[in-house]
Amino acid sequence: MRAQPPPPSGWADAGLVSGEAVELDVRAARLGSRVLALLIDLVAQLVAAVLLGIGLSLALLSLGDVVDGALFGASQTVLVIVVLIGYPVLMERFAGGRTLGKLAVGLRVVRADGGPVGVGQSLTRALVGVAVEWPGLVLPLLSWAASVTVMLTDPRGRRLGDLVAGTLVVHTRGAGTWRPAPSPVPPLFGWAGTLDLTRLDDGLALAVRQYLGRVHQLAEPDRTRLARELWAEVAAVTSPPPPWAAPESAYLAAVLAERGRRAAYRLGRSRAATATLWPELVPPPVVVPPPLAPVPLARPAPLAAPAAAALRPAVPTQPEPVRGPEARQDPARSGK
């Protein structure tokens, strides 16, 4: 399967190749993620040591006078061995190469060829780790510096225990960008609503979702071939057939969108029934206040007539002309 465009640097750096000579897209764990997993494992080991120590102390106290200093010291040695060596060996044996810290961070111990790790390899890793890495019984400071140097210089980030045991720590979570699935074309909406999806299981739906999310990275003819293979599997468990010819990716997008729509509808009905039976389990809705409407500016009230007259500016009048003495005489008394 070819990718287009090429993946970012750091992908598939574990160097694992399948039996069909196909390079696996697996990333090797580096110093940061492995130190974080180690810190979580140290907390788990501390809790286990406290619990086992309490149980061992109660067992020794129940023996009475039989317990002496030698037995007490031997029991402490056994406790340390069980916590430091038994914990990683048992966890990697029964948890598929993962401890609690690796489960939390998303790491896994595998063989150098990608196969599952064995008990002997886990025991070798644990013994080398206790001796020269952590806690480092042989020259602690020097062994710590050597371990960090080896992990930083190794192309696949392996530590001394991995080199001796022939193992490798890889990421179990993909680093690809999860893109949304392409939306279905509108002419297929009606056909998708009539589909019988009862036989479409979650595994096949997840395969379709992963294909649609990474279809932009696939190159032809692998893109078309994979789409045809997936559609053949989906068409075998769904009905009725599509009404008209279209690319297989369009059929897959329509089926996946319809499956998601029905799942959302069932979830909505379930939540509505839960709200009806147990209202206290449903969080109260968030009330968003409406936006404030702009307040119009009020017009000033009209003034009364006297007040308006008082505020009205005075109009200047023409002064009365000055008259002489003869002009101020009474016209009736004059003979004119």
Order of alpha helices (4+ residues) and beta strands (2+ residues): alpha-alpha-alpha-alpha-beta-alpha-alpha-alpha-beta-alpha-alpha-alpha-alpha-alpha
